[in-house]
Amino acid sequence: MNIVVLGAGAWGTALAISAASLPGRPHRVSLWARDAAQVAAMRADGENRRYLPQVALPPGLSLHGPSGEWPAEALQIADLVVIATPMAALRGMLERLVDLDVPVAWLCKGFEAPVAGSDAAGLLGHEIRAQVAPGLKTGILSGPSFALEVALGQPTALVAASECADVRSALVAAFHGPSLRVYANEDIVGVEVGGAVKNVLAIATGLCDGLNLGLNARAALITRGLAEMTRLGLALGARAETFMGLSGLGDLVLTATGDLSRNRKVGQLLAQGLSLQQAVDSLGHVAEGVYSARTVVQRAQLMEVDMPISEAVVALLDGKLPPAQAVVALMGRDPKDETQ
């Protein structure tokens, strides 16, 4: 296959490496970055030192962007295009790809931030596509995965979600291999909600761990967080079983407990007394939960869905609640039935 990956952050680079390194059937992969200096450094170093240091780029991986050029020739012969930008750039990417007649998938997780001053809610990726490129065949590749482990070829399972069978098949053909297992799922709504909400919940569990509240508290947050995620997903039309799969429970457990989780690290740093800006600056990478927390809560409120953990995270990020008080607010809620 001819695969174009748009975005050379950690996750885009990791998947490009994986697809270009499949034993016996490596794909022809073009990796595009908007930063000319980054591309030049990757070519010189043979690695993406900024995001995946000490992971060698395979010889067959083609790099684009030293002069900011769009990989037009690669796109003309592409069998699959993968958008590996943050959620904030997804709309613009889809607008540029609107005339393509091949499967397009994105990797970003979250709700798009609404326009300042607008009463509109933030949108999921498939809702953005419906607005700007309704004719595109699109989907998402998601699930419990740290980029470094994928780049190193460690065992990982992902889910390719789309209403279009051609997109699901293309993603499986592109990335399924000995160390990366890709499952197909038609429920793109559920997969996208899981990916958006788990980042917010990971900040909460990071706060819990940073305050040394114990494993009981962590288990409670993960379990009740899964309930929040499921409530919002069902309100948006998702299937309940999706949240017990890779993009729901699987991604939540990984992001809420793994030491490589940037969102969990934000919660830990806030618990240590750092400001939000200090915590974000110390990461060097994007922590999507910081930017999507408010849009998750806003969408939930418009749908009249109760999400107390996510609301506490927003209050924490906005400086309205200090870390310890955020926990007190959650524990002080009135008793209720577990199924509610």
ChimeraX attribute file (.defattr): number of C-alpha atoms within 10 A of each C-alpha:
attribute: neighborCount
match mode: 1-to-1
recipient: residues
	/A:1	17
	/A:2	17
	/A:3	23
	/A:4	24
	/A:5	26
	/A:6	24
	/A:7	20
	/A:8	27
	/A:9	20
	/A:10	22
	/A:11	22
	/A:12	25
	/A:13	29
	/A:14	25
	/A:15	25
	/A:16	30
	/A:17	26
	/A:18	26
	/A:19	26
	/A:20	26
	/A:21	23
	/A:22	18
	/A:23	11
	/A:24	6
	/A:25	12
	/A:26	18
	/A:27	22
	/A:28	18
	/A:29	28
	/A:30	22
	/A:31	25
	/A:32	28
	/A:33	25
	/A:34	17
	/A:35	15
	/A:36	16
	/A:37	14
	/A:38	17
	/A:39	23
	/A:40	16
	/A:41	15
	/A:42	18
	/A:43	16
	/A:44	10
	/A:45	14
	/A:46	16
	/A:47	19
	/A:48	23
	/A:49	15
	/A:50	15
	/A:51	18
	/A:52	19
	/A:53	13
	/A:54	13
	/A:55	17
	/A:56	16
	/A:57	24
	/A:58	17
	/A:59	10
	/A:60	14
	/A:61	19
	/A:62	17
	/A:63	19
	/A:64	23
	/A:65	18
	/A:66	17
	/A:67	12
	/A:68	14
	/A:69	12
	/A:70	14
	/A:71	18
	/A:72	9
	/A:73	8
	/A:74	20
	/A:75	19
	/A:76	12
	/A:77	13
	/A:78	21
	/A:79	17
	/A:80	24
	/A:81	25
	/A:82	24
	/A:83	24
	/A:84	26
	/A:85	21
	/A:86	18
	/A:87	23
	/A:88	16
	/A:89	13
	/A:90	19
	/A:91	16
	/A:92	12
	/A:93	15
	/A:94	24
	/A:95	14
	/A:96	11
	/A:97	15
	/A:98	16
	/A:99	11
	/A:100	18
	/A:101	14
	/A:102	20
	/A:103	22
	/A:104	25
	/A:105	28
	/A:106	25
	/A:107	22
	/A:108	25
	/A:109	26
	/A:110	28
	/A:111	30
	/A:112	24
	/A:113	19
	/A:114	14
	/A:115	10
	/A:116	7
	/A:117	6
	/A:118	7
	/A:119	9
	/A:120	13
	/A:121	19
	/A:122	21
	/A:123	18
	/A:124	22
	/A:125	27
	/A:126	20
	/A:127	15
	/A:128	19
	/A:129	21
	/A:130	12
	/A:131	11
	/A:132	15
	/A:133	20
	/A:134	14
	/A:135	12
	/A:136	19
	/A:137	20
	/A:138	29
	/A:139	30
	/A:140	27
	/A:141	27
	/A:142	25
	/A:143	27
	/A:144	21
	/A:145	21
	/A:146	21
	/A:147	19
	/A:148	19
	/A:149	13
	/A:150	20
	/A:151	23
	/A:152	16
	/A:153	18
	/A:154	12
	/A:155	13
	/A:156	18
	/A:157	18
	/A:158	23
	/A:159	24
	/A:160	26
	/A:161	28
	/A:162	25
	/A:163	16
	/A:164	15
	/A:165	16
	/A:166	15
	/A:167	23
	/A:168	26
	/A:169	17
	/A:170	21
	/A:171	26
	/A:172	20
	/A:173	15
	/A:174	25
	/A:175	24
	/A:176	19
	/A:177	19
	/A:178	12
	/A:179	16
	/A:180	20
	/A:181	14
	/A:182	23
	/A:183	18
	/A:184	17
	/A:185	19
	/A:186	18
	/A:187	19
	/A:188	27
	/A:189	23
	/A:190	28
	/A:191	29
	/A:192	28
	/A:193	27
	/A:194	32
	/A:195	27
	/A:196	26
	/A:197	30
	/A:198	32
	/A:199	28
	/A:200	33
	/A:201	31
	/A:202	33
	/A:203	33
	/A:204	31
	/A:205	31
	/A:206	28
	/A:207	28
	/A:208	24
	/A:209	21
	/A:210	21
	/A:211	18
	/A:212	13
	/A:213	13
	/A:214	11
	/A:215	12
	/A:216	8
	/A:217	15
	/A:218	19
	/A:219	15
	/A:220	12
	/A:221	20
	/A:222	22
	/A:223	15
	/A:224	17
	/A:225	25
	/A:226	21
	/A:227	18
	/A:228	22
	/A:229	28
	/A:230	25
	/A:231	19
	/A:232	25
	/A:233	24
	/A:234	16
	/A:235	13
	/A:236	15
	/A:237	12
	/A:238	21
	/A:239	18
	/A:240	15
	/A:241	11
	/A:242	22
	/A:243	25
	/A:244	15
	/A:245	18
	/A:246	23
	/A:247	28
	/A:248	28
	/A:249	22
	/A:250	19
	/A:251	25
	/A:252	28
	/A:253	20
	/A:254	20
	/A:255	27
	/A:256	29
	/A:257	18
	/A:258	16
	/A:259	12
	/A:260	16
	/A:261	19
	/A:262	27
	/A:263	27
	/A:264	29
	/A:265	28
	/A:266	31
	/A:267	31
	/A:268	25
	/A:269	21
	/A:270	24
	/A:271	20
	/A:272	14
	/A:273	13
	/A:274	14
	/A:275	15
	/A:276	18
	/A:277	11
	/A:278	13
	/A:279	20
	/A:280	20
	/A:281	11
	/A:282	12
	/A:283	13
	/A:284	11
	/A:285	13
	/A:286	15
	/A:287	21
	/A:288	21
	/A:289	28
	/A:290	20
	/A:291	20
	/A:292	24
	/A:293	27
	/A:294	22
	/A:295	23
	/A:296	29
	/A:297	26
	/A:298	20
	/A:299	18
	/A:300	23
	/A:301	15
	/A:302	10
	/A:303	12
	/A:304	11
	/A:305	18
	/A:306	16
	/A:307	19
	/A:308	16
	/A:309	24
	/A:310	26
	/A:311	21
	/A:312	23
	/A:313	28
	/A:314	26
	/A:315	17
	/A:316	22
	/A:317	23
	/A:318	12
	/A:319	12
	/A:320	13
	/A:321	17
	/A:322	15
	/A:323	25
	/A:324	13
	/A:325	13
	/A:326	22
	/A:327	20
	/A:328	11
	/A:329	13
	/A:330	14
	/A:331	10
	/A:332	9
	/A:333	9
	/A:334	6
	/A:335	7
	/A:336	7
	/A:337	5
	/A:338	7
	/A:339	6
	/A:340	8
